[in-house]
C-alpha cells in the first residue's frame, strides 16, 4: 500500500484503498490544505493521511485490508465515534500497541496536538468511503429495481423516460450517481407513479454496486475517468444552510418537528449508505417541502459529496462534556493515585497547573506521548491500565479543563 506522494501530489495505491476506490484523489493538495487551515473543524484528514504514512502506522494498521494486521483496520473502527471517543480508543489500545512496538523494535511515535488531530480525523474520514462496488450485485439490483423500465445502459433498456445512464461510467465515485438521482427525483417519482412502477429503495452498499455495474455495462469506450477532489465538510456546512436543509433539520442537523435528527440517522454510515437514505426519504421530503413552500434543492458539481461529508462529520465534532461526571471518571479510573489534587504530592505531573489539560487534544496528545513512561510505571506495579468508554474521555477533559482553570497560578521561581 502506498500513500501520499509529496513529489507528485497524487495518491496512489495498490489494491485500491478506500480513497481511490471512490475516486477522491487529491490533485491540489496545497489548495485543500489551505482551505482546511481556515476550517472551523479541528484536524485535516488529508494531512492525517500523510502522517499515517510518515509515522509508518501501516506496519500495524490497515485501510480496508491494505496494510498490517497487528492492529485494527482503521476503515472499520472510526465511523460513529466522536473525536473524544476515538482519542479514548487510541488510549485503550496503548498497552497492546506499546508491547507490539517494543517486541518488533519500532520506535514509539509522538505527535504534536495538530498532528494527532489530523491523524484522528483521518481515521474517522476513511470510513466515509465505501468498499469498491460489486458489478454482479449491481446488475441484479438494476433488474430487481426495474431500472431498465425507464433507463438504458450499454444500449439496452427502455430509456424513453429516464434516458441513458452511460455517462455515469466516467465517475469512479458513486456519489455522482446519487446526485443525479436526487436532482431528477421529483420527475422520476411523477413518471413512475404514472406508469404504475413502485419507487425503488436502497440500503447498504447498493449505490456503489449500481455504480460498479454502470461502469462495466456502459457503451462508452476509451473514456477518461473523472476523479473528484476530496469532499469538504466546511463547504457542506455552508450548503446545508444555503440549500435550506437547516430549515427542517435544524442548524446543526439535530432535528425539528418537521424532520429527523441527522446526527443519529447517518451515524456509522458511509457514502453509499447515506446516499441511499437520502434517496429513500426524498419523496417524503419533497412533499413536506412543497407543503411548506420550500423549493426542492438541486446539487451541482461536488455539492452532494460535500453535504454528505458534513452529515458524516456531525457526530465527529460533538463538543461539551460534564465536569462533574469527569471528576468521577478521574477518581474511578485511578488517575488520582498518580495525579494528586492541588497542594498534594504526586507521582505524575500536577494537572492543576498543566496547560495541556485545557483542551481535549492537548490532554490526548500528552497522554499518548507519555504512555510508554506511564506503562513502565504501571506494569511492574500490576496496576490496571485505565480504559475509557462512551463519553468518559470527553467528561474527563471537561473536568481537567475546569480543574486547571481553578488552580492558583504558580509562584515566581516555582516549576
N, C-alpha and C positions, 0 to 999 in steps of 0.2 A: 504494500500500500504506500503510495506517495502522496505528499501533501503540497501545500502552497510553495510554489517556486518563485522566490523573490526576483530572480533574474528575468523571468518571462511574464510574471503577473498572471499566470494561468494555474488553475488547479487541475492536476492530472491524477488519475487513479488507476489501479489495477482491479479488475472485477467489479468496477462501478460502485463507488461509495455512495452514501446517501445523497450527497450533494450532486454528483454527476448524474446519478440515476434520474433526477428530476430536471437536470439542466440548469441548476442555479450556479452558473460558472462565473467566477469573479474576473471580469475583464477590465475593470477600472478600479484597482484596489485603493489608489490614492483618493479618488473621489468618494468611495464608500467609507473609508476611514475618516475622512474629513467630515462627512455627514454624521457619522456616529459620534464624533467628538462633541458636536453640538446637541447630542441627544439628551433627552431627559431620563433615559433609561441607563442604568449602570451596566457596563460590560458590553463589549463588541464581539460577537461570535466569530467574525472573520479574523480578528486579531487573536481570539482564543484558539482558533484552528492552527494558526502559526505557532503559538506557544505549545500546543499539544504535540506538534512535531518537534519543535526545538528542544523540549524537555524529554523527548523520547517516550512519551506516555504510551505510544502504540506498541512498545515492547511488552506491555502487560494488558492493555485495553484495546478493544476493537470498536469499529463502527460498522454496524450491520455485518458482523462476522469478519471484517477485514482488519487484521491486527493480532495482538496477543490474546491469550486465553486465560492468563492468570487472574485477571480482574474482570469485572462485569463489562458487558457490551454497553457503551455509553448511549447507543441509539435506543436502548431498551429501558434505561433507568431514569431518564431525565424528565419525560413528559408528566405533567400534572403536579410537579413539585415546585414549590416556590424557591427563590434564591436561598432563603434561610434553611429550608428543608434539604436542599442539595448540599449546602455547606455542612449541615449536620450529617448527611450521608457520607460525605468525604471523611469527616472526623470518625464516624463509626467504624469505617474500614481501615483506619490508620494502622492499628497493630498488625493486621494481616499484610498490609502493603509494606510496612517497615520491615517485617520479618522476611518477606519475599525479596525486597531490595537488598537487605543485608546478606541473605543467602546467595544471591546472584552477583553480589559485588557492585550493585548500582548505587550511585550517589543519590542521596535524598534531595529531590528538587525543592527549591524555595521560591517564593513568589512575593512580589510587591502587591499592595492592595488592588491596584488596577489590573495586574496580571491575573490574579485569582478571580477577579470579577469577569474578565474576558473568558477565562477557561470555564468557569461555571456557566456562563451564558452560552458558550459553545456546546457544552454537554446538554443543556436544555434545548438548544437550537436544532441539533441533528435529528431529534425525534419528530420535529416538524415535518420532515421529509419522509416519503413513503418508500417501501421496498419497490424495486422495479416491477411494473405490472406484468401479468401473465396474459399473453395474447390468446391462448386457448380459452382461458376463463372469460376474457373479454369478448371473444366470438360467441360464446354461449350466452353471455349477458345480452349481447346485441340481438340475438334471436329471442331470448326469453322476454326481453322488454319490448319486443316488436318494433325496434328502431327502424327496420327496413320498410315499415309501412309508410314512413314519411321521408326517409333519408336514403341516399345511395353512398356506397363506399366501394371503390375499385370497379365502378361501372355496374354494380348490381344493387337492386333495391328499387323502391318506388320513386322517391326523390321529387315527386310533384308537389309536395307540401313543405318539407323542411330543407330540401336541397342536398347537394353533396357534402360529405364530411372529409374529403381527401386532403384538403389544405391543412387540417389539424395535424397531419403526419409530419409537418415541418417542425413541430414542437416536441422537445423531449419532456417538457413539463405538462402534467395533466391539468394544471390549473387553468390553462388557456381554453381547454375544452369545457371546463366548469364555468368559466366566464362567458363563453359563447352560449351555453345552456341557460345561464341566468339571464343574459340580455335578451334572448329570444323566448324566454319563458312564457310571458303573457300571450304571445302569438301562438306558441306551441300548445299551450293549455286550451286556448279557444278552439283551435283546429282539431285537437284530439277529442274534445267534447262533441264537436260537430260530427266527427267520424265514429263516435262511439268507442274510442280507444281509451282504456284506463291509463291514468297517469303513472309512469314508472317511478319507483323509489329505489334508492341506492344505500348501501351500507358498506362498512369495512373499506377494502381496497378497490371497490368496484370501479370508481372513476379512473384510477390508474390502470386497471385491467382493460377497460374500454379504450383508453389512450394507446396502450400497447397493441391492441388489435387494430386500431385505425392506422398505426404506423406500418403494420405488416400488410394490411389489406389495401392500402391506398394505391391508386393508379399513378400517383406522382412518381417519376423516375428521376434519378440524378438530382434529387432535391437536397438543398443545403439546410442542415439542421439549424434551428433558431434557438440559441441558448439565452436564458434570461439572467439579468443581474440579480443578486440576492435580494429578496423582498425586505422592505424596511418597515418595522413596526411603528416608527415615528410617523412615516408618511401614512400608514394605515390609520393611526390615531386621528390625523387631520381629516382623512377621508371619512372616517366614522362620523365625524361632525358634519362635514360639508355635504355628504350624501343623505343626511337626515336619519342615520341609523340611531343616533342617541335620542331622537325624538320619541322612540318607542322603547329602546333598550336602556336608557339612562346614560349619563355622561361617561360612566366607567364600565358600561356593559352589565351592571348589576341587576338590571331588570326593572320593570314597572308594571302597572296594571294592564298595559297593552301588550307586553312582550316578555319573554322569559329571561332569566339570568344567564348571560352568555359565558360567564366565568365557569359555571357548573356544566353548561351544555357542551362545551368543547374541551373540557378537561381530559387530558391524556389522549386526545385525538390528533391525527396527522392531517396533512393537506387533503388527501383523498377523502378521508372521513369527514372533515369539516365541510368540504365542498359538497359531499353527498347530503349532509344535514341541511345545508343552506338550500339545496335544491328541493329536498323533501318538504321543507316548510315554506317554500317560496309562494305556493298558491295561496296558502292562508295569509301569508304576509302581504301579498298583493291585494287581497280582498280587504284586509284591515286598513292598509294604507289608503286604498281608494275611498273607503268609508270615512276616513279622517281627512280627506283632501290632500294627501301627501303623494307626490309623484314617485312612481316606482323607479328606483335608481338604476342607471346603467354604468358599466365599468369599461374603461379604455386602457390600452397599454397593459401595464402590470398592476393595475389598481386592485383587482381582486386578490392577487397574491399578497399585496401589502395589507389589505383588510384582513385576510386570513391569518397573516403573521401577527397582526395586532391582537386579534382574538386569542390566538395561541399564547401570546405573551401576557395576557391579562392576569393569569394565575402566577406567573413567574415574578411579577413585580409587586405583589401584595406587600404592604408595609404594616407597621403597627407593632403589636406585642403588648403583653400585660406585665408590668414591672412586678406586681405582687406575685403572680404566678412564677415569674423569673426568679424571684428570691427563693421560692420553694424549690425550684429546679436547682439553684445554686447549692442549697443545703442537701437536697435529696441525692444529687449526683456526687456528693463528697467533695465538691470544689472548695468548700470552706476549710477542709483539712489542710490544704496547702496554701490557699489564698485567703488569709485571715482578714478580718474586718479592720476598720480604721484603728490604728494605735496598737494592734496586737502583732506579735511576731509571726512571720510566715515563711514557709519553705520556698514558695513561689513568689512572683512579683506582687507588689501591693497594687491591687486593681483599683483601689480608690484613687490612685494618682496616675493611672495609666491613660495616656492619650489614645492608645489603640482600642480601648474598650468603648469609646464614644460612638463608634459605628459598627454595624454588623460585619461589614467587610474587614474592618480593622481587627475585630475580635477573631474572625475566622482565619485571617492571614497569620496573626500572631500564634494562634493555636496550631495551625498547620506547620509553620516554620519551626516551632519549638516542640513539636510532637516527639521527635527522637529523644530529646533530653527528658521530657516528661515520661516517656515509656521506659527509659533507662532507670528512672527512679521508682516507677510503679511496679514494673515486672519483678524485680528481686524482692520487693516488699509484699508481693502477692496481692496487690490492690487491683480490684476490678476496673477495667477501662470504662469510663462513663460513656453511655450511648444516649443519643438524642432522637426522640421520635416526635412525629406530628409537628406542632408549633413550639416545641420546647426550646429550640435554638433561638427562635425569634423572641420568645418571652425572656430568655436569659440575656440576650443582647439589650432588650429594653431595660431590664433591671440594672445591668452593669453600666449602661449609659447614665441612668439616674444616679447610681452609686458613685460613679466617678465625678459627676457634676456636683454632688453634695459634699464632697470631701474638701477639707481645708487645703489651700494652696501650700506647697512645700516652702519651708523657711529658707532664707538665703543660706547657701552652703550645704543644704541637705541634698542627698542624692536620692 
